[in-house]
Amino acid sequence: MKMTLDIDPQKVEEAMAEYGVATKTEVIDLALRELLRKKAVDRLMASMGKFPKMITNEELEAPEKRHLRRAARR
């Protein structure tokens, strides 16, 4: 579909360089796909509800630290 758009040329060039695309059409298509992907992820996360208290990194590593301390005492 052809259309006329008023887009900041500096942003287009910067995005093209950043993502390694060769044409303005490609960078606009990439941007649209990314916007739609992000919205789909947001909808998916919202549909999952809230998670109960997640285990922290410290809680996850605690058994390993106990094992290492026990091994060091031997």
CHARMM-style PDB file with segment names, atoms N, HN, CA, C and O in Angstrom:
ATOM      1  N   MET     1       0.848  -1.160   0.000  1.00  0.00      PROA
ATOM      2  CA  MET     1       0.000   0.000   0.000  1.00  0.00      PROA
ATOM      3  C   MET     1       0.906   1.238   0.000  1.00  0.00      PROA
ATOM      4  O   MET     1       1.801   1.369   0.835  1.00  0.00      PROA
ATOM      5  N   LYS     2       0.661   2.108  -0.920  1.00  0.00      PROA
ATOM      6  HN  LYS     2      -0.067   2.001  -1.598  1.00  0.00      PROA
ATOM      7  CA  LYS     2       1.435   3.346  -0.974  1.00  0.00      PROA
ATOM      8  C   LYS     2       0.729   4.413  -0.161  1.00  0.00      PROA
ATOM      9  O   LYS     2      -0.498   4.513  -0.171  1.00  0.00      PROA
ATOM     10  N   MET     3       1.536   5.223   0.557  1.00  0.00      PROA
ATOM     11  HN  MET     3       2.532   5.142   0.566  1.00  0.00      PROA
ATOM     12  CA  MET     3       0.983   6.345   1.304  1.00  0.00      PROA
ATOM     13  C   MET     3       2.085   7.359   1.547  1.00  0.00      PROA
ATOM     14  O   MET     3       3.271   7.040   1.451  1.00  0.00      PROA
ATOM     15  N   THR     4       1.694   8.552   1.853  1.00  0.00      PROA
ATOM     16  HN  THR     4       0.731   8.811   1.930  1.00  0.00      PROA
ATOM     17  CA  THR     4       2.635   9.611   2.152  1.00  0.00      PROA
ATOM     18  C   THR     4       2.633   9.831   3.656  1.00  0.00      PROA
ATOM     19  O   THR     4       1.582  10.017   4.269  1.00  0.00      PROA
ATOM     20  N   LEU     5       3.828   9.806   4.244  1.00  0.00      PROA
ATOM     21  HN  LEU     5       4.683   9.655   3.747  1.00  0.00      PROA
ATOM     22  CA  LEU     5       3.961   9.973   5.692  1.00  0.00      PROA
ATOM     23  C   LEU     5       4.959  11.077   5.992  1.00  0.00      PROA
ATOM     24  O   LEU     5       5.910  11.292   5.240  1.00  0.00      PROA
ATOM     25  N   ASP     6       4.738  11.769   7.087  1.00  0.00      PROA
ATOM     26  HN  ASP     6       3.966  11.594   7.698  1.00  0.00      PROA
ATOM     27  CA  ASP     6       5.668  12.790   7.547  1.00  0.00      PROA
ATOM     28  C   ASP     6       6.393  12.225   8.764  1.00  0.00      PROA
ATOM     29  O   ASP     6       5.897  12.318   9.887  1.00  0.00      PROA
ATOM     30  N   ILE     7       7.576  11.635   8.536  1.00  0.00      PROA
ATOM     31  HN  ILE     7       7.979  11.559   7.624  1.00  0.00      PROA
ATOM     32  CA  ILE     7       8.348  10.985   9.590  1.00  0.00      PROA
ATOM     33  C   ILE     7       9.706  11.658   9.679  1.00  0.00      PROA
ATOM     34  O   ILE     7      10.295  12.027   8.662  1.00  0.00      PROA
ATOM     35  N   ASP     8      10.199  11.816  10.896  1.00  0.00      PROA
ATOM     36  HN  ASP     8       9.722  11.516  11.722  1.00  0.00      PROA
ATOM     37  CA  ASP     8      11.506  12.426  11.130  1.00  0.00      PROA
ATOM     38  C   ASP     8      12.579  11.598  10.409  1.00  0.00      PROA
ATOM     39  O   ASP     8      12.829  10.455  10.790  1.00  0.00      PROA
ATOM     40  N   PRO     9      13.213  12.162   9.373  1.00  0.00      PROA
ATOM     41  CA  PRO     9      14.197  11.398   8.596  1.00  0.00      PROA
ATOM     42  C   PRO     9      15.398  10.937   9.425  1.00  0.00      PROA
ATOM     43  O   PRO     9      15.967   9.879   9.157  1.00  0.00      PROA
ATOM     44  N   GLN    10      15.782  11.723  10.426  1.00  0.00      PROA
ATOM     45  HN  GLN    10      15.320  12.582  10.644  1.00  0.00      PROA
ATOM     46  CA  GLN    10      16.915  11.343  11.266  1.00  0.00      PROA
ATOM     47  C   GLN    10      16.581  10.077  12.064  1.00  0.00      PROA
ATOM     48  O   GLN    10      17.429   9.198  12.215  1.00  0.00      PROA
ATOM     49  N   LYS    11      15.347   9.982  12.573  1.00  0.00      PROA
ATOM     50  HN  LYS    11      14.658  10.696  12.450  1.00  0.00      PROA
ATOM     51  CA  LYS    11      14.938   8.789  13.314  1.00  0.00      PROA
ATOM     52  C   LYS    11      14.870   7.572  12.398  1.00  0.00      PROA
ATOM     53  O   LYS    11      15.247   6.470  12.796  1.00  0.00      PROA
ATOM     54  N   VAL    12      14.400   7.765  11.196  1.00  0.00      PROA
ATOM     55  HN  VAL    12      14.094   8.661  10.873  1.00  0.00      PROA
ATOM     56  CA  VAL    12      14.333   6.656  10.236  1.00  0.00      PROA
ATOM     57  C   VAL    12      15.738   6.146   9.938  1.00  0.00      PROA
ATOM     58  O   VAL    12      15.975   4.938   9.963  1.00  0.00      PROA
ATOM     59  N   GLU    13      16.668   7.047   9.657  1.00  0.00      PROA
ATOM     60  HN  GLU    13      16.476   8.028   9.636  1.00  0.00      PROA
ATOM     61  CA  GLU    13      18.040   6.655   9.357  1.00  0.00      PROA
ATOM     62  C   GLU    13      18.695   5.961  10.557  1.00  0.00      PROA
ATOM     63  O   GLU    13      19.403   4.966  10.405  1.00  0.00      PROA
ATOM     64  N   GLU    14      18.444   6.504  11.745  1.00  0.00      PROA
ATOM     65  HN  GLU    14      17.868   7.312  11.869  1.00  0.00      PROA
ATOM     66  CA  GLU    14      19.015   5.910  12.961  1.00  0.00      PROA
ATOM     67  C   GLU    14      18.469   4.488  13.176  1.00  0.00      PROA
ATOM     68  O   GLU    14      19.226   3.574  13.502  1.00  0.00      PROA
ATOM     69  N   ALA    15      17.174   4.309  12.995  1.00  0.00      PROA
ATOM     70  HN  ALA    15      16.559   5.052  12.730  1.00  0.00      PROA
ATOM     71  CA  ALA    15      16.572   2.981  13.155  1.00  0.00      PROA
ATOM     72  C   ALA    15      17.084   2.016  12.097  1.00  0.00      PROA
ATOM     73  O   ALA    15      17.342   0.849  12.394  1.00  0.00      PROA
ATOM     74  N   MET    16      17.233   2.491  10.874  1.00  0.00      PROA
ATOM     75  HN  MET    16      17.024   3.438  10.634  1.00  0.00      PROA
ATOM     76  CA  MET    16      17.751   1.636   9.804  1.00  0.00      PROA
ATOM     77  C   MET    16      19.160   1.155  10.143  1.00  0.00      PROA
ATOM     78  O   MET    16      19.478  -0.019   9.955  1.00  0.00      PROA
ATOM     79  N   ALA    17      20.001   2.053  10.637  1.00  0.00      PROA
ATOM     80  HN  ALA    17      19.743   3.007  10.789  1.00  0.00      PROA
ATOM     81  CA  ALA    17      21.371   1.690  11.000  1.00  0.00      PROA
ATOM     82  C   ALA    17      21.379   0.756  12.203  1.00  0.00      PROA
ATOM     83  O   ALA    17      22.124  -0.224  12.224  1.00  0.00      PROA
ATOM     84  N   GLU    18      20.571   1.048  13.184  1.00  0.00      PROA
ATOM     85  HN  GLU    18      19.966   1.844  13.166  1.00  0.00      PROA
ATOM     86  CA  GLU    18      20.531   0.251  14.421  1.00  0.00      PROA
ATOM     87  C   GLU    18      20.093  -1.186  14.159  1.00  0.00      PROA
ATOM     88  O   GLU    18      20.636  -2.120  14.750  1.00  0.00      PROA
ATOM     89  N   TYR    19      19.123  -1.365  13.284  1.00  0.00      PROA
ATOM     90  HN  TYR    19      18.682  -0.607  12.804  1.00  0.00      PROA
ATOM     91  CA  TYR    19      18.563  -2.695  13.038  1.00  0.00      PROA
ATOM     92  C   TYR    19      19.075  -3.335  11.756  1.00  0.00      PROA
ATOM     93  O   TYR    19      18.693  -4.458  11.427  1.00  0.00      PROA
ATOM     94  N   GLY    20      19.929  -2.636  11.038  1.00  0.00      PROA
ATOM     95  HN  GLY    20      20.239  -1.724  11.305  1.00  0.00      PROA
ATOM     96  CA  GLY    20      20.549  -3.217   9.853  1.00  0.00      PROA
ATOM     97  C   GLY    20      19.591  -3.501   8.716  1.00  0.00      PROA
ATOM     98  O   GLY    20      19.750  -4.487   7.996  1.00  0.00      PROA
ATOM     99  N   VAL    21      18.597  -2.643   8.548  1.00  0.00      PROA
ATOM    100  HN  VAL    21      18.468  -1.842   9.133  1.00  0.00      PROA
ATOM    101  CA  VAL    21      17.678  -2.814   7.419  1.00  0.00      PROA
ATOM    102  C   VAL    21      18.069  -1.840   6.315  1.00  0.00      PROA
ATOM    103  O   VAL    21      18.634  -0.777   6.571  1.00  0.00      PROA
ATOM    104  N   ALA    22      17.758  -2.226   5.088  1.00  0.00      PROA
ATOM    105  HN  ALA    22      17.300  -3.089   4.879  1.00  0.00      PROA
ATOM    106  CA  ALA    22      18.248  -1.473   3.942  1.00  0.00      PROA
ATOM    107  C   ALA    22      17.276  -0.416   3.429  1.00  0.00      PROA
ATOM    108  O   ALA    22      17.694   0.542   2.779  1.00  0.00      PROA
ATOM    109  N   THR    23      15.989  -0.576   3.712  1.00  0.00      PROA
ATOM    110  HN  THR    23      15.649  -1.354   4.240  1.00  0.00      PROA
ATOM    111  CA  THR    23      15.029   0.369   3.135  1.00  0.00      PROA
ATOM    112  C   THR    23      14.126   0.966   4.208  1.00  0.00      PROA
ATOM    113  O   THR    23      13.969   0.414   5.297  1.00  0.00      PROA
ATOM    114  N   LYS    24      13.552   2.085   3.876  1.00  0.00      PROA
ATOM    115  HN  LYS    24      13.680   2.534   2.991  1.00  0.00      PROA
ATOM    116  CA  LYS    24      12.599   2.739   4.781  1.00  0.00      PROA
ATOM    117  C   LYS    24      11.375   1.865   4.981  1.00  0.00      PROA
ATOM    118  O   LYS    24      10.823   1.805   6.079  1.00  0.00      PROA
ATOM    119  N   THR    25      10.954   1.193   3.934  1.00  0.00      PROA
ATOM    120  HN  THR    25      11.402   1.242   3.042  1.00  0.00      PROA
ATOM    121  CA  THR    25       9.798   0.296   4.037  1.00  0.00      PROA
ATOM    122  C   THR    25      10.076  -0.800   5.060  1.00  0.00      PROA
ATOM    123  O   THR    25       9.221  -1.118   5.887  1.00  0.00      PROA
ATOM    124  N   GLU    26      11.275  -1.374   4.997  1.00  0.00      PROA
ATOM    125  HN  GLU    26      11.969  -1.115   4.325  1.00  0.00      PROA
ATOM    126  CA  GLU    26      11.630  -2.442   5.948  1.00  0.00      PROA
ATOM    127  C   GLU    26      11.619  -1.946   7.382  1.00  0.00      PROA
ATOM    128  O   GLU    26      11.121  -2.635   8.272  1.00  0.00      PROA
ATOM    129  N   VAL    27      12.162  -0.761   7.618  1.00  0.00      PROA
ATOM    130  HN  VAL    27      12.567  -0.201   6.896  1.00  0.00      PROA
ATOM    131  CA  VAL    27      12.240  -0.263   8.992  1.00  0.00      PROA
ATOM    132  C   VAL    27      10.846   0.076   9.521  1.00  0.00      PROA
ATOM    133  O   VAL    27      10.572  -0.134  10.703  1.00  0.00      PROA
ATOM    134  N   ILE    28       9.968   0.593   8.676  1.00  0.00      PROA
ATOM    135  HN  ILE    28      10.190   0.763   7.716  1.00  0.00      PROA
ATOM    136  CA  ILE    28       8.602   0.885   9.109  1.00  0.00      PROA
ATOM    137  C   ILE    28       7.848  -0.415   9.377  1.00  0.00      PROA
ATOM    138  O   ILE    28       7.106  -0.511  10.355  1.00  0.00      PROA
ATOM    139  N   ASP    29       8.035  -1.422   8.509  1.00  0.00      PROA
ATOM    140  HN  ASP    29       8.638  -1.344   7.715  1.00  0.00      PROA
ATOM    141  CA  ASP    29       7.406  -2.720   8.722  1.00  0.00      PROA
ATOM    142  C   ASP    29       7.906  -3.346  10.029  1.00  0.00      PROA
ATOM    143  O   ASP    29       7.115  -3.892  10.798  1.00  0.00      PROA
ATOM    144  N   LEU    30       9.204  -3.267  10.279  1.00  0.00      PROA
ATOM    145  HN  LEU    30       9.847  -2.823   9.655  1.00  0.00      PROA
ATOM    146  CA  LEU    30       9.784  -3.788  11.511  1.00  0.00      PROA
ATOM    147  C   LEU    30       9.183  -3.084  12.731  1.00  0.00      PROA
ATOM    148  O   LEU    30       8.830  -3.733  13.716  1.00  0.00      PROA
ATOM    149  N   ALA    31       9.071  -1.777  12.661  1.00  0.00      PROA
ATOM    150  HN  ALA    31       9.357  -1.250  11.861  1.00  0.00      PROA
ATOM    151  CA  ALA    31       8.510  -1.014  13.778  1.00  0.00      PROA
ATOM    152  C   ALA    31       7.060  -1.421  14.047  1.00  0.00      PROA
ATOM    153  O   ALA    31       6.668  -1.588  15.202  1.00  0.00      PROA
ATOM    154  N   LEU    32       6.277  -1.577  13.006  1.00  0.00      PROA
ATOM    155  HN  LEU    32       6.596  -1.441  12.068  1.00  0.00      PROA
ATOM    156  CA  LEU    32       4.881  -1.985  13.187  1.00  0.00      PROA
ATOM    157  C   LEU    32       4.779  -3.387  13.774  1.00  0.00      PROA
ATOM    158  O   LEU    32       3.977  -3.627  14.676  1.00  0.00      PROA
ATOM    159  N   ARG    33       5.587  -4.310  13.267  1.00  0.00      PROA
ATOM    160  HN  ARG    33       6.239  -4.115  12.534  1.00  0.00      PROA
ATOM    161  CA  ARG    33       5.575  -5.672  13.803  1.00  0.00      PROA
ATOM    162  C   ARG    33       5.973  -5.680  15.278  1.00  0.00      PROA
ATOM    163  O   ARG    33       5.391  -6.412  16.079  1.00  0.00      PROA
ATOM    164  N   GLU    34       6.961  -4.868  15.631  1.00  0.00      PROA
ATOM    165  HN  GLU    34       7.434  -4.274  14.980  1.00  0.00      PROA
ATOM    166  CA  GLU    34       7.428  -4.817  17.013  1.00  0.00      PROA
ATOM    167  C   GLU    34       6.360  -4.216  17.933  1.00  0.00      PROA
ATOM    168  O   GLU    34       6.165  -4.694  19.051  1.00  0.00      PROA
ATOM    169  N   LEU    35       5.674  -3.179  17.470  1.00  0.00      PROA
ATOM    170  HN  LEU    35       5.832  -2.791  16.562  1.00  0.00      PROA
ATOM    171  CA  LEU    35       4.578  -2.604  18.258  1.00  0.00      PROA
ATOM    172  C   LEU    35       3.478  -3.627  18.498  1.00  0.00      PROA
ATOM    173  O   LEU    35       2.967  -3.745  19.612  1.00  0.00      PROA
ATOM    174  N   LEU    36       3.117  -4.361  17.465  1.00  0.00      PROA
ATOM    175  HN  LEU    36       3.532  -4.266  16.561  1.00  0.00      PROA
ATOM    176  CA  LEU    36       2.072  -5.373  17.595  1.00  0.00      PROA
ATOM    177  C   LEU    36       2.530  -6.533  18.484  1.00  0.00      PROA
ATOM    178  O   LEU    36       1.735  -7.068  19.257  1.00  0.00      PROA
ATOM    179  N   ARG    37       3.799  -6.924  18.380  1.00  0.00      PROA
ATOM    180  HN  ARG    37       4.445  -6.489  17.752  1.00  0.00      PROA
ATOM    181  CA  ARG    37       4.337  -7.991  19.230  1.00  0.00      PROA
ATOM    182  C   ARG    37       4.307  -7.575  20.689  1.00  0.00      PROA
ATOM    183  O   ARG    37       3.925  -8.357  21.560  1.00  0.00      PROA
ATOM    184  N   LYS    38       4.712  -6.336  20.952  1.00  0.00      PROA
ATOM    185  HN  LYS    38       5.022  -5.701  20.245  1.00  0.00      PROA
ATOM    186  CA  LYS    38       4.728  -5.829  22.325  1.00  0.00      PROA
ATOM    187  C   LYS    38       3.322  -5.816  22.910  1.00  0.00      PROA
ATOM    188  O   LYS    38       3.128  -6.203  24.063  1.00  0.00      PROA
ATOM    189  N   LYS    39       2.346  -5.379  22.135  1.00  0.00      PROA
ATOM    190  HN  LYS    39       2.503  -5.065  21.198  1.00  0.00      PROA
ATOM    191  CA  LYS    39       0.969  -5.344  22.617  1.00  0.00      PROA
ATOM    192  C   LYS    39       0.463  -6.757  22.888  1.00  0.00      PROA
ATOM    193  O   LYS    39      -0.254  -6.977  23.865  1.00  0.00      PROA
ATOM    194  N   ALA    40       0.827  -7.717  22.038  1.00  0.00      PROA
ATOM    195  HN  ALA    40       1.409  -7.539  21.244  1.00  0.00      PROA
ATOM    196  CA  ALA    40       0.411  -9.106  22.238  1.00  0.00      PROA
ATOM    197  C   ALA    40       1.010  -9.667  23.533  1.00  0.00      PROA
ATOM    198  O   ALA    40       0.331 -10.385  24.266  1.00  0.00      PROA
ATOM    199  N   VAL    41       2.264  -9.347  23.816  1.00  0.00      PROA
ATOM    200  HN  VAL    41       2.816  -8.763  23.220  1.00  0.00      PROA
ATOM    201  CA  VAL    41       2.905  -9.788  25.053  1.00  0.00      PROA
ATOM    202  C   VAL    41       2.201  -9.156  26.248  1.00  0.00      PROA
ATOM    203  O   VAL    41       1.949  -9.836  27.243  1.00  0.00      PROA
ATOM    204  N   ASP    42       1.882  -7.875  26.166  1.00  0.00      PROA
ATOM    205  HN  ASP    42       2.087  -7.323  25.358  1.00  0.00      PROA
ATOM    206  CA  ASP    42       1.163  -7.189  27.250  1.00  0.00      PROA
ATOM    207  C   ASP    42      -0.185  -7.861  27.514  1.00  0.00      PROA
ATOM    208  O   ASP    42      -0.561  -8.080  28.665  1.00  0.00      PROA
ATOM    209  N   ARG    43      -0.911  -8.187  26.433  1.00  0.00      PROA
ATOM    210  HN  ARG    43      -0.605  -8.008  25.498  1.00  0.00      PROA
ATOM    211  CA  ARG    43      -2.217  -8.850  26.595  1.00  0.00      PROA
ATOM    212  C   ARG    43      -2.055 -10.223  27.232  1.00  0.00      PROA
ATOM    213  O   ARG    43      -2.846 -10.605  28.095  1.00  0.00      PROA
ATOM    214  N   LEU    44      -1.039 -10.965  26.815  1.00  0.00      PROA
ATOM    215  HN  LEU    44      -0.396 -10.655  26.114  1.00  0.00      PROA
ATOM    216  CA  LEU    44      -0.790 -12.289  27.364  1.00  0.00      PROA
ATOM    217  C   LEU    44      -0.464 -12.198  28.856  1.00  0.00      PROA
ATOM    218  O   LEU    44      -1.000 -12.955  29.664  1.00  0.00      PROA
ATOM    219  N   MET    45       0.409 -11.274  29.207  1.00  0.00      PROA
ATOM    220  HN  MET    45       0.845 -10.658  28.551  1.00  0.00      PROA
ATOM    221  CA  MET    45       0.772 -11.106  30.617  1.00  0.00      PROA
ATOM    222  C   MET    45      -0.439 -10.695  31.452  1.00  0.00      PROA
ATOM    223  O   MET    45      -0.601 -11.171  32.575  1.00  0.00      PROA
ATOM    224  N   ALA    46      -1.285  -9.824  30.921  1.00  0.00      PROA
ATOM    225  HN  ALA    46      -1.153  -9.437  30.008  1.00  0.00      PROA
ATOM    226  CA  ALA    46      -2.480  -9.388  31.644  1.00  0.00      PROA
ATOM    227  C   ALA    46      -3.457 -10.544  31.829  1.00  0.00      PROA
ATOM    228  O   ALA    46      -4.133 -10.623  32.855  1.00  0.00      PROA
ATOM    229  N   SER    47      -3.538 -11.432  30.855  1.00  0.00      PROA
ATOM    230  HN  SER    47      -2.989 -11.368  30.022  1.00  0.00      PROA
ATOM    231  CA  SER    47      -4.480 -12.548  30.948  1.00  0.00      PROA
ATOM    232  C   SER    47      -4.028 -13.593  31.956  1.00  0.00      PROA
ATOM    233  O   SER    47      -4.836 -14.398  32.421  1.00  0.00      PROA
ATOM    234  N   MET    48      -2.752 -13.588  32.295  1.00  0.00      PROA
ATOM    235  HN  MET    48      -2.096 -12.934  31.918  1.00  0.00      PROA
ATOM    236  CA  MET    48      -2.230 -14.569  33.243  1.00  0.00      PROA
ATOM    237  C   MET    48      -2.493 -14.170  34.682  1.00  0.00      PROA
ATOM    238  O   MET    48      -2.328 -14.986  35.589  1.00  0.00      PROA
ATOM    239  N   GLY    49      -2.895 -12.941  34.905  1.00  0.00      PROA
ATOM    240  HN  GLY    49      -3.028 -12.278  34.168  1.00  0.00      PROA
ATOM    241  CA  GLY    49      -3.158 -12.496  36.266  1.00  0.00      PROA
ATOM    242  C   GLY    49      -1.871 -12.203  37.012  1.00  0.00      PROA
ATOM    243  O   GLY    49      -0.788 -12.139  36.430  1.00  0.00      PROA
ATOM    244  N   LYS    50      -2.019 -12.028  38.300  1.00  0.00      PROA
ATOM    245  HN  LYS    50      -2.899 -12.080  38.772  1.00  0.00      PROA
ATOM    246  CA  LYS    50      -0.863 -11.716  39.133  1.00  0.00      PROA
ATOM    247  C   LYS    50      -0.271 -13.007  39.675  1.00  0.00      PROA
ATOM    248  O   LYS    50      -0.986 -13.955  40.001  1.00  0.00      PROA
ATOM    249  N   PHE    51       1.043 -13.018  39.762  1.00  0.00      PROA
ATOM    250  HN  PHE    51       1.623 -12.248  39.497  1.00  0.00      PROA
ATOM    251  CA  PHE    51       1.735 -14.171  40.301  1.00  0.00      PROA
ATOM    252  C   PHE    51       1.812 -14.041  41.817  1.00  0.00      PROA
ATOM    253  O   PHE    51       1.932 -12.932  42.338  1.00  0.00      PROA
ATOM    254  N   PRO    52       1.744 -15.159  42.527  1.00  0.00      PROA
ATOM    255  CA  PRO    52       1.982 -15.082  43.969  1.00  0.00      PROA
ATOM    256  C   PRO    52       3.424 -14.654  44.195  1.00  0.00      PROA
ATOM    257  O   PRO    52       4.208 -14.549  43.252  1.00  0.00      PROA
ATOM    258  N   LYS    53       3.759 -14.414  45.434  1.00  0.00      PROA
ATOM    259  HN  LYS    53       3.123 -14.500  46.201  1.00  0.00      PROA
ATOM    260  CA  LYS    53       5.122 -13.966  45.741  1.00  0.00      PROA
ATOM    261  C   LYS    53       6.132 -14.896  45.069  1.00  0.00      PROA
ATOM    262  O   LYS    53       6.158 -16.100  45.325  1.00  0.00      PROA
ATOM    263  N   MET    54       6.944 -14.321  44.224  1.00  0.00      PROA
ATOM    264  HN  MET    54       6.923 -13.343  44.017  1.00  0.00      PROA
ATOM    265  CA  MET    54       7.947 -15.098  43.509  1.00  0.00      PROA
ATOM    266  C   MET    54       9.152 -15.326  44.427  1.00  0.00      PROA
ATOM    267  O   MET    54       9.457 -14.499  45.286  1.00  0.00      PROA
ATOM    268  N   ILE    55       9.818 -16.439  44.234  1.00  0.00      PROA
ATOM    269  HN  ILE    55       9.571 -17.111  43.536  1.00  0.00      PROA
ATOM    270  CA  ILE    55      11.015 -16.739  45.013  1.00  0.00      PROA
ATOM    271  C   ILE    55      12.118 -15.764  44.603  1.00  0.00      PROA
ATOM    272  O   ILE    55      12.288 -15.455  43.424  1.00  0.00      PROA
ATOM    273  N   THR    56      12.851 -15.297  45.585  1.00  0.00      PROA
ATOM    274  HN  THR    56      12.714 -15.548  46.543  1.00  0.00      PROA
ATOM    275  CA  THR    56      13.927 -14.346  45.299  1.00  0.00      PROA
ATOM    276  C   THR    56      15.194 -15.100  44.925  1.00  0.00      PROA
ATOM    277  O   THR    56      15.304 -16.305  45.151  1.00  0.00      PROA
ATOM    278  N   ASN    57      16.130 -14.391  44.361  1.00  0.00      PROA
ATOM    279  HN  ASN    57      16.041 -13.412  44.177  1.00  0.00      PROA
ATOM    280  CA  ASN    57      17.407 -14.982  43.999  1.00  0.00      PROA
ATOM    281  C   ASN    57      18.120 -15.513  45.242  1.00  0.00      PROA
ATOM    282  O   ASN    57      18.743 -16.573  45.200  1.00  0.00      PROA
ATOM    283  N   GLU    58      18.025 -14.772  46.349  1.00  0.00      PROA
ATOM    284  HN  GLU    58      17.519 -13.911  46.383  1.00  0.00      PROA
ATOM    285  CA  GLU    58      18.669 -15.201  47.587  1.00  0.00      PROA
ATOM    286  C   GLU    58      18.061 -16.509  48.079  1.00  0.00      PROA
ATOM    287  O   GLU    58      18.787 -17.404  48.513  1.00  0.00      PROA
ATOM    288  N   GLU    59      16.730 -16.630  48.016  1.00  0.00      PROA
ATOM    289  HN  GLU    59      16.140 -15.903  47.664  1.00  0.00      PROA
ATOM    290  CA  GLU    59      16.070 -17.867  48.434  1.00  0.00      PROA
ATOM    291  C   GLU    59      16.456 -19.031  47.525  1.00  0.00      PROA
ATOM    292  O   GLU    59      16.615 -20.164  47.979  1.00  0.00      PROA
ATOM    293  N   LEU    60      16.599 -18.739  46.264  1.00  0.00      PROA
ATOM    294  HN  LEU    60      16.469 -17.819  45.895  1.00  0.00      PROA
ATOM    295  CA  LEU    60      16.960 -19.770  45.302  1.00  0.00      PROA
ATOM    296  C   LEU    60      18.383 -20.276  45.532  1.00  0.00      PROA
ATOM    297  O   LEU    60      18.661 -21.465  45.380  1.00  0.00      PROA
ATOM    298  N   GLU    61      19.280 -19.360  45.901  1.00  0.00      PROA
ATOM    299  HN  GLU    61      19.054 -18.394  46.024  1.00  0.00      PROA
ATOM    300  CA  GLU    61      20.677 -19.731  46.091  1.00  0.00      PROA
ATOM    301  C   GLU    61      20.977 -20.235  47.497  1.00  0.00      PROA
ATOM    302  O   GLU    61      22.058 -20.783  47.715  1.00  0.00      PROA
ATOM    303  N   ALA    62      20.078 -20.078  48.455  1.00  0.00      PROA
ATOM    304  HN  ALA    62      19.200 -19.634  48.278  1.00  0.00      PROA
ATOM    305  CA  ALA    62      20.329 -20.452  49.848  1.00  0.00      PROA
ATOM    306  C   ALA    62      20.755 -21.908  50.002  1.00  0.00      PROA
ATOM    307  O   ALA    62      21.757 -22.157  50.672  1.00  0.00      PROA
ATOM    308  N   PRO    63      20.050 -22.895  49.419  1.00  0.00      PROA
ATOM    309  CA  PRO    63      20.495 -24.285  49.591  1.00  0.00      PROA
ATOM    310  C   PRO    63      21.916 -24.508  49.069  1.00  0.00      PROA
ATOM    311  O   PRO    63      22.686 -25.256  49.670  1.00  0.00      PROA
ATOM    312  N   GLU    64      22.260 -23.873  47.973  1.00  0.00      PROA
ATOM    313  HN  GLU    64      21.634 -23.264  47.484  1.00  0.00      PROA
ATOM    314  CA  GLU    64      23.604 -24.019  47.414  1.00  0.00      PROA
ATOM    315  C   GLU    64      24.642 -23.435  48.366  1.00  0.00      PROA
ATOM    316  O   GLU    64      25.710 -24.016  48.558  1.00  0.00      PROA
ATOM    317  N   LYS    65      24.327 -22.283  48.965  1.00  0.00      PROA
ATOM    318  HN  LYS    65      23.459 -21.811  48.809  1.00  0.00      PROA
ATOM    319  CA  LYS    65      25.264 -21.652  49.895  1.00  0.00      PROA
ATOM    320  C   LYS    65      25.443 -22.520  51.137  1.00  0.00      PROA
ATOM    321  O   LYS    65      26.553 -22.642  51.656  1.00  0.00      PROA
ATOM    322  N   ARG    66      24.344 -23.130  51.617  1.00  0.00      PROA
ATOM    323  HN  ARG    66      23.442 -23.031  51.195  1.00  0.00      PROA
ATOM    324  CA  ARG    66      24.459 -24.016  52.774  1.00  0.00      PROA
ATOM    325  C   ARG    66      25.363 -25.196  52.435  1.00  0.00      PROA
ATOM    326  O   ARG    66      26.194 -25.604  53.246  1.00  0.00      PROA
ATOM    327  N   HSD    67      25.197 -25.737  51.241  1.00  0.00      PROA
ATOM    328  HN  HSD    67      24.521 -25.406  50.583  1.00  0.00      PROA
ATOM    329  CA  HSD    67      26.014 -26.870  50.800  1.00  0.00      PROA
ATOM    330  C   HSD    67      27.489 -26.464  50.726  1.00  0.00      PROA
ATOM    331  O   HSD    67      28.359 -27.234  51.134  1.00  0.00      PROA
ATOM    332  N   LEU    68      27.774 -25.284  50.219  1.00  0.00      PROA
ATOM    333  HN  LEU    68      27.067 -24.659  49.887  1.00  0.00      PROA
ATOM    334  CA  LEU    68      29.158 -24.824  50.108  1.00  0.00      PROA
ATOM    335  C   LEU    68      29.776 -24.591  51.481  1.00  0.00      PROA
ATOM    336  O   LEU    68      30.946 -24.908  51.696  1.00  0.00      PROA
ATOM    337  N   ARG    69      28.993 -24.035  52.420  1.00  0.00      PROA
ATOM    338  HN  ARG    69      28.043 -23.778  52.245  1.00  0.00      PROA
ATOM    339  CA  ARG    69      29.509 -23.813  53.778  1.00  0.00      PROA
ATOM    340  C   ARG    69      29.800 -25.153  54.451  1.00  0.00      PROA
ATOM    341  O   ARG    69      30.815 -25.309  55.130  1.00  0.00      PROA
ATOM    342  N   ARG    70      28.901 -26.117  54.257  1.00  0.00      PROA
ATOM    343  HN  ARG    70      28.077 -25.991  53.706  1.00  0.00      PROA
ATOM    344  CA  ARG    70      29.071 -27.447  54.848  1.00  0.00      PROA
ATOM    345  C   ARG    70      30.333 -28.109  54.269  1.00  0.00      PROA
ATOM    346  O   ARG    70      31.095 -28.731  55.009  1.00  0.00      PROA
ATOM    347  N   ALA    71      30.550 -27.982  52.983  1.00  0.00      PROA
ATOM    348  HN  ALA    71      29.931 -27.477  52.382  1.00  0.00      PROA
ATOM    349  CA  ALA    71      31.711 -28.573  52.337  1.00  0.00      PROA
ATOM    350  C   ALA    71      33.001 -27.911  52.804  1.00  0.00      PROA
ATOM    351  O   ALA    71      34.030 -28.575  52.930  1.00  0.00      PROA
ATOM    352  N   ALA    72      32.954 -26.614  53.061  1.00  0.00      PROA
ATOM    353  HN  ALA    72      32.118 -26.074  52.959  1.00  0.00      PROA
ATOM    354  CA  ALA    72      34.146 -25.894  53.500  1.00  0.00      PROA
ATOM    355  C   ALA    72      34.567 -26.314  54.907  1.00  0.00      PROA
ATOM    356  O   ALA    72      35.751 -26.265  55.241  1.00  0.00      PROA
ATOM    357  N   ARG    73      33.589 -26.734  55.743  1.00  0.00      PROA
ATOM    358  HN  ARG    73      32.628 -26.774  55.471  1.00  0.00      PROA
ATOM    359  CA  ARG    73      33.898 -27.158  57.113  1.00  0.00      PROA
ATOM    360  C   ARG    73      34.567 -28.523  57.153  1.00  0.00      PROA
ATOM    361  O   ARG    73      35.221 -28.847  58.144  1.00  0.00      PROA
ATOM    362  N   ARG    74      34.431 -29.304  56.148  1.00  0.00      PROA
ATOM    363  HN  ARG    74      33.900 -29.041  55.343  1.00  0.00      PROA
ATOM    364  CA  ARG    74      34.986 -30.668  56.128  1.00  0.00      PROA
ATOM    365  C   ARG    74      36.465 -30.666  55.944  1.00  0.00      PROA
ATOM    366  OT1 ARG    74      37.083 -31.730  55.905  1.00  0.00      PROA
TER     367      ARG     74
END
